[in-house]
Amino acid sequence: MLSVAKYTADEPTTIDTAFFDFTANERPDNQMGDYQILGAGKYVKDNYTYYRKISCNNGTIVNVMFYVMKENKSNYLYEFKMNGSFDQKDYMIDVLEKTVRSVEFE
C-alpha cells in the first residue's frame, strides 16, 4: 500500500532543511511498541536526488518513506510511504524511487 502525506510550514524552506531538521530523526506521535529509525539520508542515483527515511515497528514492520518538494524550496513537503515486512524492503524502495521520480508539480 502506498500513502501520500503533505506537510505544511509557515515559511518557505529548502528540502534539505525540512528533511534533515524536521523529518529525518523525528518519531511519530502515535508510535506503538518498539519504534526504530533504521536510516535517513539523501543520495543521488541516476542524476536524481532522493530523500529517504526507513524505520521499523516492533522489529517486524518496515516503513519506507521518500520526500519531495517543488523546486526544492516551498511551504510544502510531500511524503510517499509504503510499509510491509522486511523481505519487501528492496521492492518498496524500488517502487518509491520510481514513484517520486515521476512526480511533476504545476
C-alpha positions, 0 to 999 in steps of 0.5 A: 500500500502506498500513502501520500502525506503533505506537510505544511510550514509557515515559511518557505524552506529548502528540502534539505532543511525540512528533511534533515531538521524536521523529518529525518530523526523525528518519531511519530506521535502515535508510535506503538511498541518498539519504534526504530529509525533504521536510516535517513539520508539523501543520495543521488542515483541516476542524476536524481536526488532522493530523500529517504527515511526507513524505520521499523515497528516492533522489529517486524514492520518496515516503513519506507518513506521518500520526500519531495518538494517543488523546486526544492524550496516551498511551504510544502513537503510531500511524503510517499510511504509504503510499509510491509515486512522486511523481505519487501524492503528492496521492492518498496524502495524500488517502487518509491524511487520510481514513484517520486521520480515521476512526480511533476508539480504545476 
